Amino acid sequence: MLFAETQAGEEPFVFDLSDTLNNEEASSPVKTRFSNSVEMKLRKFTRRSGFLSSLLRLNSSLLLDTGGDSLYVSGMLDYDEAAYRYDKRLRASLYELYGKFSGSEYGISGLQISTGKMRLSWGVNDGKSTIDVLNATYFRDPMANGRTVQKWPSWLLRGEQATDIGNIEAVLLPFGKDRKMPKHNSPWEPGSIHDLREADRRGLISFIEHPNPKKPEWGVRYIRYMTGGDAGFSWYSGFTDFPALKKTGVSSVLMEPVRQRTVSINGAMTAGGSFFRAEISFTAQAPVYDDRGDLYYSDLTQMIAGFDRNLDGGIYLNGQLFL
């Protein structure tokens, strides 16, 4: 159940500044918006007793906007009665905290600078994307609904310059992505990770977890907005979303992300009342496991094509093909 004006992770800058919640005058130099939502989720296996999760979440966000520069902060307060076996029942989390600065305010037309902890998406942004690589999947809850909560924001610096031939965007993550791995004995813990953690606790092996190497990641993107569609190109150098398992000795295993580079092209267009999207990406030397569980590296090509359309009677149709 969700009762809110705005869901967590939704783009906070798409709204009518004339309609503020604080009844400010239109001439006020700073516009504000304070939003809250309450969300409840109950999850369980049909063949097991007890709930896997009984999450009750309060989402809160605050936006301050001067018309050129903006500051946005959002966070979550979670209470989960079923989490006591593997995690805290009560948890407060900062989701996003970033500022946006318009170059026009400082004499640089078409420039926008963003800095802080934010969720920035590249790609078709529709269900699944092969180039949405700037934020880590939230592995502590892989059953989370939709992309909004499946991705965890990163600390980054972003610059975008609008030109006559398109927009050029550059992004730097000084500490890399912020991965949140499943807790030991949680319902979301992969079986292979659970077995390694148990063997480490019994002293049978040495299992070292290093999910966040704190090394920089960076990327660039070009996108051209046109009447009825857009097209873009991107390149990103970062680390794998899920850490790779590497044997470092006879009885020692290291879990650590592997650096990889992804290049992609994507586009979208409208035709006959429908909206079509497509993207293709190529990743060199992506980590893969063979049948014995040994790690090797192979080139990876991914493609997504999708469409959506609003039908009569309030029906919305959406489809997506992933190869």
C-alpha positions as CSV (number, residue, x, y, z in Angstrom):
1,M,0.0,0.0,0.0
2,L,1.3,3.4,-0.9
3,F,-0.1,6.8,0.2
4,A,1.9,9.6,-1.2
5,E,2.3,12.5,-3.7
6,T,5.8,11.3,-4.6
7,Q,7.5,7.9,-4.4
8,A,11.0,7.6,-3.1
9,G,13.6,8.0,-5.9
10,E,11.1,9.8,-8.2
11,E,12.7,12.8,-10.1
12,P,12.1,15.6,-7.6
13,F,12.4,18.5,-10.0
14,V,9.4,17.7,-12.2
15,F,6.6,19.7,-10.5
16,D,4.9,23.1,-10.6
17,L,6.8,25.5,-8.4
18,S,3.7,27.7,-8.1
19,D,2.0,25.0,-6.1
20,T,4.0,24.8,-2.9
21,L,3.1,23.0,0.3
22,N,4.1,26.0,2.5
23,N,1.7,28.5,0.9
24,E,4.6,30.7,-0.1
25,E,4.0,33.7,-2.4
26,A,5.0,33.3,-6.0
27,S,7.6,36.1,-5.6
28,S,9.5,34.2,-2.8
29,P,13.1,33.7,-3.8
30,V,13.2,30.1,-2.4
31,K,10.6,27.6,-3.2
32,T,10.2,24.6,-0.9
33,R,8.5,21.2,-1.1
34,F,8.3,18.7,1.8
35,S,6.8,15.3,0.9
36,N,6.1,12.1,2.8
37,S,4.8,8.7,1.9
38,V,4.0,5.5,3.8
39,E,4.7,2.2,2.3
40,M,3.9,-1.3,3.6
41,K,5.1,-4.7,2.1
42,L,4.4,-8.2,3.4
43,R,6.3,-11.1,1.8
44,K,6.4,-14.8,2.6
45,F,6.9,-18.2,1.0
46,T,3.6,-20.0,0.4
47,R,5.0,-23.3,1.7
48,R,6.7,-21.8,4.8
49,S,5.3,-20.3,8.0
50,G,6.1,-16.8,9.0
51,F,6.9,-13.7,7.0
52,L,10.2,-13.1,5.1
53,S,9.5,-9.4,5.5
54,S,6.9,-7.2,7.0
55,L,8.3,-3.8,6.1
56,L,6.7,-0.5,7.1
57,R,8.6,2.4,5.6
58,L,8.3,6.2,5.9
59,N,9.8,8.1,3.0
60,S,10.5,11.8,3.5
61,S,12.0,14.3,1.1
62,L,12.7,18.1,1.1
63,L,13.4,20.3,-1.9
64,L,14.7,23.8,-1.8
65,D,14.7,25.6,-5.2
66,T,15.8,29.1,-6.0
67,G,14.8,28.9,-9.7
68,G,18.4,28.2,-10.8
69,D,20.1,26.3,-8.0
70,S,18.4,23.4,-6.0
71,L,19.1,21.3,-2.9
72,Y,17.3,17.9,-2.5
73,V,17.4,15.5,0.4
74,S,15.5,12.3,1.0
75,G,15.6,9.4,3.5
76,M,13.8,6.4,4.8
77,L,12.8,5.1,8.2
78,D,12.1,1.3,8.1
79,Y,10.5,-1.0,10.7
80,D,10.5,-4.7,9.9
81,E,9.3,-7.1,12.6
82,A,10.4,-10.1,10.6
83,A,14.0,-8.9,10.2
84,Y,15.1,-9.5,13.7
85,R,16.8,-12.8,12.9
86,Y,19.3,-11.2,10.5
87,D,19.2,-7.4,10.8
88,K,17.9,-4.5,12.8
89,R,14.2,-4.1,13.1
90,L,14.4,-0.3,13.0
91,R,16.7,1.3,10.5
92,A,17.1,4.9,9.3
93,S,18.8,5.5,5.9
94,L,19.9,8.5,3.9
95,Y,18.8,7.9,0.3
96,E,19.8,11.1,-1.6
97,L,21.5,14.4,-0.7
98,Y,22.6,16.6,-3.6
99,G,22.7,20.0,-5.1
100,K,22.1,21.2,-8.6
101,F,23.7,24.4,-9.9
102,S,22.8,26.2,-13.1
103,G,25.7,27.6,-15.0
104,S,23.5,30.4,-16.4
105,E,23.5,31.9,-12.9
106,Y,27.2,32.3,-13.1
107,G,27.6,33.3,-16.8
108,I,28.0,29.9,-18.4
109,S,25.0,29.2,-20.6
110,G,23.7,25.6,-20.9
111,L,25.9,24.2,-18.1
112,Q,24.5,22.2,-15.1
113,I,26.6,20.9,-12.2
114,S,25.3,18.3,-9.8
115,T,27.1,17.0,-6.7
116,G,26.3,14.8,-3.8
117,K,24.6,11.4,-3.2
118,M,22.1,10.9,-6.0
119,R,20.5,8.2,-8.2
120,L,21.4,9.1,-11.8
121,S,20.2,6.7,-14.5
122,W,21.4,6.3,-18.1
123,G,19.6,4.2,-20.7
124,V,16.0,3.5,-21.5
125,N,15.0,3.7,-17.8
126,D,12.2,1.2,-18.3
127,G,12.2,-1.9,-16.2
128,K,15.8,-3.0,-17.0
129,S,18.7,-1.2,-18.6
130,T,22.0,-2.5,-19.8
131,I,23.7,0.9,-19.3
132,D,22.2,1.9,-15.9
133,V,25.6,1.3,-14.4
134,L,26.1,4.3,-12.1
135,N,24.3,2.9,-9.1
136,A,24.5,-0.4,-7.4
137,T,21.6,-2.9,-7.1
138,Y,20.3,-3.0,-3.6
139,F,21.1,-6.6,-2.9
140,R,19.7,-6.5,0.7
141,D,16.3,-6.6,-0.9
142,P,16.4,-7.9,-4.5
143,M,12.7,-8.4,-4.5
144,A,12.1,-4.7,-4.2
145,N,9.5,-3.3,-6.5
146,G,10.7,-1.5,-9.6
147,R,13.9,0.3,-10.4
148,T,13.3,3.1,-7.9
149,V,14.4,1.0,-5.0
150,Q,16.5,-1.7,-6.7
151,K,19.3,0.8,-7.3
152,W,21.2,2.5,-4.4
153,P,22.4,6.1,-5.0
154,S,26.1,6.9,-5.4
155,W,28.2,9.8,-4.3
156,L,29.2,11.6,-7.5
157,L,30.0,14.7,-9.4
158,R,28.1,15.3,-12.6
159,G,28.5,18.0,-15.3
160,E,26.2,18.4,-18.3
161,Q,26.7,21.0,-21.1
162,A,24.0,21.7,-23.6
163,T,25.2,22.6,-27.1
164,D,23.5,23.1,-30.5
165,I,24.4,19.5,-31.6
166,G,23.4,17.8,-28.3
167,N,24.2,17.4,-24.7
168,I,27.5,16.2,-23.3
169,E,27.6,14.7,-19.8
170,A,30.5,13.6,-17.7
171,V,30.3,11.9,-14.3
172,L,32.8,11.0,-11.6
173,L,32.3,8.6,-8.6
174,P,35.3,9.3,-6.4
175,F,34.6,6.3,-4.1
176,G,32.8,4.1,-6.6
177,K,29.4,2.6,-6.2
178,D,28.0,2.0,-2.7
179,R,27.0,-1.7,-2.7
180,K,24.7,-3.1,0.0
181,M,25.2,-6.8,0.3
182,P,22.7,-9.2,1.9
183,K,23.1,-9.9,5.6
184,H,24.2,-13.4,6.8
185,N,21.1,-15.7,7.2
186,S,18.8,-13.2,5.5
187,P,16.2,-14.5,3.0
188,W,18.1,-12.6,0.2
189,E,21.5,-14.2,0.9
190,P,22.7,-16.3,-2.2
191,G,23.3,-19.9,-1.3
192,S,26.9,-19.8,-2.5
193,I,27.7,-16.8,-0.3
194,H,26.0,-18.4,2.7
195,D,28.0,-21.5,2.4
196,L,31.3,-19.6,2.2
197,R,30.4,-17.5,5.2
198,E,29.5,-20.6,7.2
199,A,32.8,-22.3,6.2
200,D,34.7,-19.2,7.3
201,R,33.0,-19.1,10.7
202,R,33.9,-22.8,11.2
203,G,37.5,-22.1,10.3
204,L,37.5,-24.3,7.2
205,I,38.4,-21.5,4.8
206,S,39.4,-17.8,4.8
207,F,36.6,-15.8,3.1
208,I,37.3,-12.1,2.7
209,E,34.5,-9.8,1.7
210,H,35.5,-6.6,0.0
211,P,32.4,-5.4,-1.8
212,N,33.4,-1.7,-2.0
213,P,37.0,-1.2,-3.0
214,K,36.6,2.6,-2.7
215,K,38.2,3.3,-6.1
216,P,37.0,5.9,-8.6
217,E,34.6,5.2,-11.5
218,W,33.9,7.6,-14.3
219,G,32.0,7.9,-17.6
220,V,30.8,10.2,-20.4
221,R,27.6,10.4,-22.4
222,Y,26.4,12.2,-25.5
223,I,22.7,12.5,-26.2
224,R,20.8,14.4,-28.9
225,Y,17.2,15.3,-28.3
226,M,15.1,15.6,-31.5
227,T,11.5,16.1,-32.3
228,G,9.8,12.8,-31.7
229,G,12.8,11.0,-30.2
230,D,16.4,11.0,-29.1
231,A,19.7,9.1,-29.6
232,G,22.7,8.7,-27.4
233,F,26.2,7.2,-26.9
234,S,27.9,6.4,-23.6
235,W,31.1,5.0,-22.2
236,Y,31.7,4.0,-18.6
237,S,34.7,2.6,-16.6
238,G,33.6,1.1,-13.3
239,F,33.3,-2.1,-11.3
240,T,30.9,-5.0,-11.6
241,D,27.6,-4.6,-9.8
242,F,27.9,-7.9,-8.0
243,P,31.4,-8.7,-6.5
244,A,33.2,-11.6,-8.2
245,L,34.4,-14.6,-6.2
246,K,38.1,-15.3,-6.8
247,K,40.2,-18.1,-5.4
248,T,43.4,-16.6,-3.8
249,G,44.8,-19.8,-2.4
250,V,44.1,-23.5,-1.6
251,S,41.6,-22.5,1.1
252,S,41.0,-18.8,0.7
253,V,38.4,-16.9,-1.4
254,L,38.1,-13.2,-2.0
255,M,34.8,-11.5,-2.9
256,E,35.6,-8.3,-4.7
257,P,34.2,-6.3,-7.7
258,V,36.1,-6.4,-10.9
259,R,36.7,-3.3,-13.1
260,Q,35.1,-3.4,-16.5
261,R,34.3,-1.0,-19.3
262,T,31.0,-0.7,-21.1
263,V,30.2,1.2,-24.3
264,S,26.6,1.6,-25.6
265,I,24.3,3.3,-27.9
266,N,20.6,3.9,-27.3
267,G,17.6,5.7,-28.9
268,A,13.9,6.3,-28.5
269,M,11.1,7.5,-30.8
270,T,7.4,8.0,-31.0
271,A,5.2,6.6,-33.8
272,G,1.5,6.3,-34.1
273,G,0.8,7.0,-30.4
274,S,3.4,4.4,-29.3
275,F,6.8,5.0,-27.7
276,F,9.7,2.8,-28.8
277,R,13.0,2.4,-27.0
278,A,16.2,0.4,-27.8
279,E,19.7,0.1,-26.6
280,I,22.7,-2.1,-27.1
281,S,25.8,-2.3,-25.0
282,F,29.2,-4.1,-25.2
283,T,31.3,-4.9,-22.1
284,A,34.8,-6.2,-22.5
285,Q,36.1,-8.9,-20.2
286,A,33.0,-9.4,-18.0
287,P,33.4,-12.0,-15.2
288,V,31.7,-15.3,-15.9
289,Y,31.6,-18.7,-13.9
290,D,32.0,-22.1,-15.6
291,D,30.2,-25.3,-14.5
292,R,32.8,-25.9,-11.8
293,G,32.4,-22.4,-10.3
294,D,35.7,-21.2,-11.6
295,L,36.0,-17.5,-12.7
296,Y,36.9,-16.5,-16.2
297,Y,36.4,-13.5,-18.4
298,S,34.4,-13.1,-21.6
299,D,33.1,-10.3,-23.7
300,L,29.4,-9.5,-23.2
301,T,26.9,-8.0,-25.6
302,Q,23.4,-7.1,-24.4
303,M,20.4,-5.6,-26.2
304,I,17.0,-4.3,-25.1
305,A,14.0,-3.3,-27.1
306,G,10.7,-2.1,-25.7
307,F,7.6,-0.1,-26.3
308,D,4.6,1.4,-24.4
309,R,1.2,2.8,-25.4
310,N,-1.8,4.2,-23.6
311,L,-5.0,2.4,-24.8
312,D,-8.6,3.4,-24.4
313,G,-10.3,2.9,-21.1
314,G,-7.2,3.9,-19.1
315,I,-5.3,0.7,-20.0
316,Y,-1.5,1.0,-20.3
317,L,0.5,-1.5,-22.4
318,N,4.2,-2.1,-21.9
319,G,6.5,-4.7,-23.3
320,Q,10.3,-5.3,-23.2
321,L,12.6,-7.8,-24.9
322,F,16.0,-8.5,-23.4
323,L,18.8,-10.4,-25.2
